[in-house]
Amino acid sequence: MAADSPPPSSLSYKDAGVDIEAGAELVSRIAAACKATHRPEMLSNLGGFAAMTEIPTGYEQPVLVSGTDGVGTKLKLAIDHRRHDGVGQDLVAMCVNDVLVTGAEPFLFLDYYATGALDVDTAERVIKGIAHGCELAGCSLAGGETAEMPGFYQGEEYDLAGFCVGVVEKSRVISGAAVNVGDVILGLPSSGPHSNGYSLIRKVLEKQAMTPNDDLLDELLAPTRIYVKPVLALLNHINVDAAVHAMVHITGGGFFENVPRVLQHPEHAALIDTDAWQWPEIFAWLQQAGNIEQREMLTTFNCGIGFLLIVAADQAQACMDVLSEQGEDPIRVGEIVSADTVPGAHQILVR
């Protein structure tokens, strides 16, 4: 009589590549960083099924403003060189800066972190960077999701997505409807390419057949600037209706795609003087190393200006003074003109 076959070994979720204990360990490691971002409106703690919040007080007709974004292929460069600490701020910045252009105060942020196999040390660095970004933006990291997806992401790969909610008084929404000929365009400096154009940046590195050194990586992976606090300080200091007519986050698509989003009248255009500011060296290097045309640079990158404010001409200096008091270095980069204006040397017409 044949011997009985051995019983089949049992399988676990961990055998399939998902480590629940690692996820619990991550939550315990990031709890203090998340708590540091807490706002009084929050009604729930980290680890629940959903985040609950009240609408911030002081609004008669509160309008909720939402935004979502990721970091894009900048992550690939960060992962390849184990530079994980700044990408969390990138994630927050790409969302809160978009919400800010409406005049809204970001107050709630959620993140999504997906990977093949959870490396707790890496995830901790990333999410603590997200919490730091939330502190810079003055919003609460209300929660998020960590997903292990073995077979979907390879090796040390991970991806990020962010979700932000802001609030603004309905009468103080900034839509661009008030933009008019003669308005002044103020620019706020960027910290580098921010989180845009990295497919082209990686192509330039490939073309140069080079491994970037630490100095170049520092420039390429500098975290995206968060403009929330200085801009909100300006909006709270002035008569918004009389002063700030539109704001623009120079994100994917550069100047040529983002500025037209706030120009509601076809007879208006933005005349921008590209010599009004000193382009950071990283952009000069990219242009030379990749043999990239000027228009392509201004369509792909921020070229040193990460945020624009379109303001009434008679309020321009007052706006610059307030922004300077907040630690910004505002630059007068152009003005709103008739769409049939012919640009001069070193000028671009965006419509």
C-alpha positions as a printed Julia matrix, in Angstrom:
351×3 Matrix{Float64}:
   0.0     0.0     0.0
   1.44    3.37   -1.02
   2.47    5.72    1.74
   0.27    8.74    2.31
   1.41   11.86    0.41
   2.77   14.65    2.62
   0.25   17.41    3.31
   0.69   20.47    1.09
   2.46   23.36    2.77
   0.21   26.28    3.59
   0.72   29.65    1.95
   0.59   33.05    3.61
   0.16   36.59    2.35
   3.83   37.13    3.16
   4.74   34.22    0.87
   2.94   36.12   -1.89
   5.13   39.16   -1.25
   2.95   41.27    1.07
   4.29   41.9     4.58
   1.49   43.2     6.8
   3.83   43.49    9.77
   6.09   45.84    7.78
   3.08   48.05    7.07
   2.25   48.23   10.76
   5.87   49.06   11.55
   5.77   51.92    9.02
   2.65   53.4    10.6
   4.34   53.41   14.01
   7.45   55.09   12.6
   5.63   57.92   10.84
   3.03   58.61   13.55
   5.0    61.41   15.22
   5.75   63.15   11.91
   2.07   63.03   10.93
   0.98   64.29   14.36
   3.22   67.34   13.93
   1.04   68.44   10.99
  -2.24   68.2    12.95
  -4.75   71.03   12.56
  -7.69   71.64   14.93
 -10.24   70.78   12.22
  -9.09   67.16   12.1
 -11.45   64.7    13.82
  -9.63   61.43   13.14
  -6.21   59.97   13.84
  -3.73   58.14   11.61
  -4.63   54.52   10.93
  -8.39   54.73   10.54
 -10.36   53.78    7.45
 -10.98   57.4     6.45
  -9.99   60.92    7.47
 -12.63   63.2     8.97
 -12.36   66.95    9.19
 -14.47   69.99    9.86
 -14.33   72.93    7.5
 -12.03   75.58    8.99
 -13.86   78.33   10.84
 -14.16   81.97    9.81
 -15.76   81.46    6.38
 -19.24   82.72    5.48
 -19.43   80.9     2.14
 -16.57   78.4     2.15
 -15.59   76.9    -1.2
 -13.65   73.64   -1.1
 -10.84   73.38   -3.65
  -9.26   70.01   -4.43
  -6.19   68.93   -6.33
  -4.25   65.76   -7.05
  -0.85   65.07   -8.6
   2.25   62.91   -8.45
   5.99   63.41   -8.69
   6.45   61.92  -12.14
   9.69   60.47  -13.46
  11.74   62.53  -11.03
  11.07   59.5    -8.82
  13.12   57.33  -11.16
  16.17   59.55  -10.69
  15.61   59.66   -6.92
  15.22   55.88   -6.67
  18.24   55.14   -8.85
  20.42   57.3    -6.58
  18.66   56.52   -3.27
  17.66   60.14   -2.78
  14.31   59.54   -1.07
  14.09   62.41    1.43
  12.97   65.24   -0.86
  10.36   63.56   -3.06
   7.71   63.78   -0.35
   7.95   67.56   -0.4
   7.73   67.4    -4.19
   4.47   65.49   -3.88
   2.91   67.99   -1.48
   4.14   70.99   -3.46
   2.68   69.82   -6.75
  -0.75   69.61   -5.14
  -0.82   72.57   -2.75
   0.66   75.03   -5.25
  -2.13   74.13   -7.69
  -4.8    74.66   -5.02
  -3.16   77.94   -3.98
  -3.7    79.65   -7.36
  -7.43   79.93   -6.57
  -6.63   81.83   -3.39
  -7.41   78.78   -1.25
  -5.67   77.73    1.94
  -4.67   74.03    1.75
  -5.69   72.35    4.99
  -5.85   68.6     4.33
  -3.51   66.22    2.5
  -3.62   62.49    1.75
  -0.89   60.39    0.15
  -0.74   57.11   -1.74
   2.49   55.09   -1.67
   2.67   51.99   -3.87
   5.55   49.54   -4.17
   6.32   45.93   -5.02
   7.73   45.02   -1.6
   7.62   47.48    1.27
  11.04   48.71    2.38
  10.15   50.34    5.68
  13.31   52.47    5.83
  12.71   53.93    2.36
   9.0    54.47    2.94
   9.73   56.19    6.25
  12.09   58.64    4.54
   9.53   59.39    1.83
   6.56   59.87    4.14
   8.5    61.98    6.62
   9.3    64.18    3.61
   5.57   64.37    2.89
   4.95   65.42    6.49
   7.65   68.09    6.21
   6.0    69.4     3.05
   2.66   69.56    4.86
   4.25   71.58    7.66
   5.66   74.02    5.08
   2.19   74.32    3.54
   0.38   74.57    6.87
  -1.89   71.62    6.1
  -2.57   68.4     7.94
  -1.33   65.03    6.73
  -4.66   63.4     7.45
  -3.78   59.89    6.3
  -3.08   57.89    3.21
  -2.6    54.44    1.76
   0.43   52.17    1.53
  -0.01   49.46   -1.09
   2.26   46.46   -1.66
   1.81   45.12   -5.17
   4.35   42.35   -5.86
   4.82   41.66   -9.54
   3.49   45.09  -10.48
   6.47   47.18   -9.33
   9.97   45.79   -9.75
  12.92   45.89   -7.35
  13.06   49.09   -5.3
  10.49   50.94   -7.43
   7.68   52.87   -5.81
   5.17   55.46   -6.95
   3.44   58.34   -5.21
   0.19   60.23   -5.56
  -1.13   63.09   -3.47
  -4.55   64.55   -2.81
  -5.13   68.01   -1.3
  -8.18   69.94   -0.11
  -8.2    73.69    0.46
 -10.79   76.27    1.36
 -11.42   79.85    0.23
 -14.15   82.41    0.85
 -16.38   82.45   -2.23
 -16.07   86.23   -2.59
 -12.25   85.92   -2.56
 -11.84   83.23   -5.21
  -9.12   84.23   -7.69
 -10.19   83.07  -11.15
  -8.41   85.31  -13.64
 -11.64   87.08  -14.63
 -10.23   90.42  -13.44
  -7.04   90.24  -15.53
  -6.69   93.28  -17.79
  -4.2    95.0   -20.06
  -1.59   96.84  -18.01
  -1.5    94.3   -15.16
   1.99   93.47  -13.93
   3.32   89.91  -13.77
   5.42   89.09  -10.72
   7.51   85.93  -10.53
   8.68   83.96   -7.5
  11.91   81.98   -7.89
  11.95   78.2    -8.15
  14.42   75.84   -6.49
  15.26   74.14   -9.79
  13.22   72.04  -12.22
  10.78   71.23   -9.39
   8.96   68.07  -10.57
   8.57   68.71  -14.27
  10.48   67.77  -17.37
  12.32   64.8   -15.9
  11.74   62.53  -18.87
  13.71   65.09  -20.88
  16.26   65.52  -18.09
  16.86   61.77  -18.0
  17.17   61.8   -21.81
  19.85   64.5   -21.53
  21.76   62.41  -18.98
  21.46   59.4   -21.28
  22.69   61.44  -24.26
  25.67   62.62  -22.23
  26.32   59.0   -21.15
  27.01   60.27  -17.67
  26.3    59.34  -14.1
  25.46   62.61  -12.31
  27.74   63.53   -9.43
  26.46   64.65   -6.05
  26.49   68.35   -6.94
  24.42   67.8   -10.07
  22.04   65.5    -8.19
  21.6    68.17   -5.52
  20.42   70.59   -8.22
  18.28   68.11  -10.12
  16.61   66.68   -7.02
  16.14   69.89   -5.02
  12.62   69.67   -3.56
   9.87   71.71   -5.21
   9.26   75.03   -3.47
   5.99   75.46   -1.59
   4.6    78.98   -2.0
   1.59   78.69    0.29
   2.6    80.69    3.36
   4.09   83.79    1.66
   1.27   84.0    -0.88
  -1.47   83.55    1.73
   0.23   86.22    3.84
  -0.02   88.55    0.84
  -3.69   87.7     0.21
  -4.52   88.28    3.86
  -2.7    91.63    3.86
  -4.26   93.3     0.82
  -7.58   93.87   -0.9
  -7.58   90.85   -3.19
 -10.17   92.26   -5.61
  -8.1    95.41   -6.14
  -4.69   93.8    -6.27
  -4.28   90.13   -7.23
  -6.13   89.23  -10.43
  -4.66   85.79  -11.16
  -1.96   83.37  -10.07
  -0.14   80.68  -12.03
   1.78   77.61  -10.9
   4.51   77.03  -13.5
   4.25   73.26  -13.59
   4.09   70.74  -16.44
   3.94   72.64  -19.73
   6.02   75.56  -18.51
   5.0    79.1   -19.42
   3.31   78.37  -22.73
   0.74   75.96  -21.31
   0.15   77.3   -17.81
  -0.17   81.06  -18.28
  -3.07   80.79  -20.8
  -5.09   78.88  -18.19
  -5.81   82.16  -16.38
  -6.24   84.39  -19.47
 -10.0    84.33  -19.95
 -10.22   86.98  -22.67
  -8.87   86.12  -26.14
  -7.7    89.7   -26.68
  -5.26   89.43  -23.75
  -1.75   87.99  -23.74
   1.18   87.83  -21.33
   4.38   89.54  -22.44
   7.25   88.01  -20.48
  10.84   89.23  -20.52
  13.07   86.18  -20.24
  16.0    88.45  -19.36
  14.2    89.79  -16.28
  15.7    87.09  -14.11
  18.93   85.1   -14.01
  18.26   81.54  -15.1
  19.8    79.11  -12.56
  22.85   77.26  -13.82
  21.01   73.93  -13.95
  18.79   75.21  -16.78
  21.75   76.61  -18.71
  23.45   73.23  -18.36
  20.35   71.33  -19.52
  19.9    73.61  -22.52
  23.52   73.24  -23.58
  23.9    69.54  -22.8
  20.68   68.62  -24.56
  20.89   71.2   -27.36
  17.38   72.3   -26.39
  15.77   75.26  -28.14
  14.63   78.25  -26.09
  10.92   77.71  -26.7
  11.25   74.05  -25.75
  12.94   75.07  -22.51
  10.12   77.48  -21.67
   7.49   74.88  -22.58
   9.07   72.1   -20.52
  10.7    73.8   -17.52
  10.04   76.71  -15.17
  13.53   78.07  -16.01
  13.86   79.56  -12.52
  10.36   80.98  -11.94
   7.97   78.62  -10.18
   4.96   80.82   -9.47
   3.43   83.94  -11.06
   1.09   86.59   -9.67
  -0.76   88.88  -12.06
  -1.48   92.08  -10.14
  -2.89   95.53  -10.76
  -0.13   97.91  -11.83
  -0.81  100.38   -9.02
  -0.55   97.58   -6.45
   2.56   95.89   -7.84
   5.08   97.54   -5.53
   2.92   96.98   -2.45
   2.61   93.29   -3.37
   6.36   93.01   -3.87
   6.98   94.66   -0.5
   4.75   92.19    1.34
   6.27   89.2    -0.45
   9.75   90.46    0.37
   8.77   90.74    4.04
   7.78   87.07    3.85
  11.25   86.09    2.66
  10.45   85.93   -1.05
  12.44   87.58   -3.82
   9.68   88.74   -6.2
  10.72   89.73   -9.71
   8.78   91.84  -12.18
   8.88   89.55  -15.22
   6.26   91.03  -17.56
   2.82   92.49  -18.1
  -0.55   91.78  -19.65
  -0.84   93.26  -23.15
  -3.06   93.17  -26.19
  -2.87   89.8   -27.98
  -1.64   91.46  -31.18
   1.49   92.83  -29.47
   4.74   91.99  -31.23
   7.34   90.74  -28.73
  10.76   92.31  -28.74
  14.17   90.78  -28.18
  14.27   88.43  -25.15
  10.47   88.6   -24.85
   7.84   85.92  -25.35
   4.14   86.46  -26.0
   1.95   83.88  -24.31
  -1.76   83.73  -25.17
